[in-house]
Amino acid sequence: MKYYAKVVRLRLEVACVEIEGDDIKTGQEAADRALDAATADDLSWRMLPYDTEAYAPHVEMLVSDPDLSEAGETATVIRRWMRSPESSNQDRYLVLHADLETGEGRTILQPWLSEAAGLPLADLCGEWMDDLADLSEMAVEAPRPSNGSAIIIPFPRPAPRNEGPSLS
């Protein structure tokens, strides 16, 4: 049987933004101003190379030949559709930021969340929380074989420290 898969991988863009002003009183005000500047047309963004050691691609969509036949479509049509912007309209990503040095993490909210408000967003959050709870449990359990050929290594928990001011 033949399958057609739409595979997605994460790449990052970075820009360095200088924020200056006597009217800036807090880190949050500076961060807000940096985000405003990030939408400027003249800001120089740089695409970082794909990092195979940090990020893995994932299959976003999978269609089999029988599925295509049942839908009355062809392989050419599905390949073209998978590469089109329309095929990505229903798939969105929530970004979780991790600082591995400090052990701190936060959620970077995205504009599309306003489209999913109400019950759809509650459903999504429930599924994300289940996955994160499973990940958290793996982090504190002893290593165990997962499929006979790989070992799950728990993530170290950072030592408690004094909480200072935060930009988030």
C-alpha positions as CSV (number, residue, x, y, z in Angstrom):
1,M,0.0,0.0,0.0
2,K,1.2,3.5,-0.7
3,Y,0.9,6.5,1.6
4,Y,1.3,10.2,1.1
5,A,2.6,12.1,4.1
6,K,2.8,15.8,4.8
7,V,5.9,16.2,7.1
8,V,6.6,19.4,9.0
9,R,9.8,20.6,10.6
10,L,10.5,23.6,12.8
11,R,12.9,26.3,11.8
12,L,13.5,29.5,13.7
13,E,14.0,33.1,12.6
14,V,15.8,35.5,14.8
15,A,16.3,39.2,14.9
16,C,18.2,41.5,17.3
17,V,16.1,44.5,18.3
18,E,17.5,47.4,20.4
19,I,15.0,49.1,22.6
20,E,15.8,52.5,24.1
21,G,13.7,55.1,25.8
22,D,13.3,57.1,29.0
23,D,9.6,56.2,29.0
24,I,10.3,52.4,29.4
25,K,9.9,51.6,33.1
26,T,9.6,47.8,33.1
27,G,11.0,44.8,31.3
28,Q,7.5,44.0,30.1
29,E,7.3,47.5,28.4
30,A,10.6,46.8,26.7
31,A,9.4,43.4,25.6
32,D,6.2,44.9,24.2
33,R,8.1,47.5,22.3
34,A,10.5,44.8,20.9
35,L,7.5,42.8,19.7
36,D,6.0,45.9,18.0
37,A,9.4,46.5,16.3
38,A,9.5,42.9,15.2
39,T,6.6,43.6,12.7
40,A,8.5,46.4,11.0
41,D,9.2,45.8,7.3
42,D,12.9,47.0,7.6
43,L,13.8,44.6,10.5
44,S,16.4,42.1,9.4
45,W,15.4,38.6,10.2
46,R,17.8,35.7,9.9
47,M,16.6,32.1,9.3
48,L,18.6,29.8,11.5
49,P,19.6,26.4,9.9
50,Y,17.6,23.4,10.8
51,D,18.9,21.8,14.0
52,T,18.7,18.1,13.8
53,E,20.0,17.7,17.3
54,A,17.2,19.8,18.8
55,Y,14.1,19.4,16.6
56,A,12.6,16.5,14.9
57,P,10.1,16.6,12.0
58,H,6.7,15.2,12.5
59,V,4.0,13.8,10.2
60,E,1.1,16.3,10.1
61,M,-1.0,14.4,7.6
62,L,-1.1,10.9,6.2
63,V,-3.3,9.7,3.3
64,S,-3.3,6.1,1.9
65,D,-4.0,5.0,-1.7
66,P,-7.3,3.4,-0.5
67,D,-8.3,6.7,1.1
68,L,-7.6,8.5,-2.2
69,S,-9.6,6.0,-4.2
70,E,-12.5,6.3,-1.8
71,A,-12.4,10.1,-2.2
72,G,-12.1,9.8,-5.9
73,E,-8.8,11.7,-6.0
74,T,-5.4,11.0,-7.5
75,A,-1.9,11.1,-6.0
76,T,-1.0,14.2,-8.1
77,V,-4.0,16.1,-6.5
78,I,-3.1,15.1,-2.9
79,R,0.6,16.0,-3.4
80,R,-0.4,19.4,-4.8
81,W,-2.9,20.0,-2.0
82,M,-0.4,19.0,0.7
83,R,2.0,21.7,-0.6
84,S,-0.7,24.4,-0.8
85,P,-1.4,27.0,1.8
86,E,-5.0,25.8,2.0
87,S,-3.9,22.4,3.5
88,S,-2.3,24.2,6.4
89,N,-5.4,26.3,7.3
90,Q,-6.6,23.7,9.9
91,D,-3.2,23.0,11.4
92,R,-1.7,25.4,13.9
93,Y,1.1,25.2,16.5
94,L,1.4,26.4,20.0
95,V,4.9,27.3,21.0
96,L,6.4,26.1,24.3
97,H,9.6,27.9,25.2
98,A,12.2,26.1,27.4
99,D,15.3,27.7,29.0
100,L,17.4,24.6,29.6
101,E,19.9,26.5,31.7
102,T,17.5,27.8,34.2
103,G,14.8,25.0,33.9
104,E,12.1,27.6,33.2
105,G,9.5,27.3,30.6
106,R,6.5,29.3,29.3
107,T,3.8,29.2,26.6
108,I,4.1,31.7,23.7
109,L,0.5,32.4,22.8
110,Q,-0.3,32.7,19.1
111,P,-2.9,35.0,17.3
112,W,-4.8,32.0,15.9
113,L,-5.9,31.1,19.5
114,S,-8.6,33.8,19.2
115,E,-10.1,31.8,16.3
116,A,-10.4,28.7,18.5
117,A,-12.0,30.4,21.5
118,G,-14.6,28.6,23.5
119,L,-15.2,24.9,23.5
120,P,-12.7,24.1,20.7
121,L,-9.9,25.8,22.6
122,A,-11.0,24.0,25.8
123,D,-10.8,20.7,24.0
124,L,-7.3,21.6,22.6
125,C,-6.1,22.7,26.0
126,G,-7.3,19.4,27.6
127,E,-5.4,17.3,25.1
128,W,-2.2,19.5,25.5
129,M,-2.5,19.2,29.3
130,D,-2.8,15.4,29.0
131,D,0.3,15.2,26.9
132,L,2.3,17.5,29.1
133,A,1.2,15.6,32.2
134,D,2.5,12.4,30.6
135,L,5.8,14.2,29.8
136,S,6.1,15.5,33.3
137,E,5.5,12.0,34.7
138,M,8.3,10.6,32.5
139,A,10.6,13.3,33.8
140,V,10.4,12.0,37.4
141,E,10.1,8.2,36.8
142,A,13.1,5.9,36.7
143,P,14.3,5.1,33.2
144,R,12.4,2.2,31.5
145,P,12.4,0.6,28.1
146,S,9.8,2.1,25.8
147,N,9.9,-0.3,22.9
148,G,12.7,-2.8,23.7
149,S,15.3,-0.8,21.8
150,A,15.3,2.6,23.4
151,I,15.6,3.8,27.0
152,I,13.7,6.8,28.3
153,I,16.0,9.1,30.2
154,P,14.2,11.4,32.7
155,F,14.7,15.2,32.5
156,P,16.5,16.6,35.5
157,R,14.5,18.9,37.7
158,P,16.1,22.2,38.5
159,A,16.9,23.1,42.1
160,P,14.5,25.6,43.7
161,R,15.7,29.1,43.6
162,N,14.6,32.6,44.6
163,E,12.1,34.1,42.2
164,G,13.1,37.4,40.8
165,P,11.3,39.8,38.4
166,S,10.0,38.1,35.2
167,L,9.5,39.5,31.7
168,S,6.5,37.2,31.1
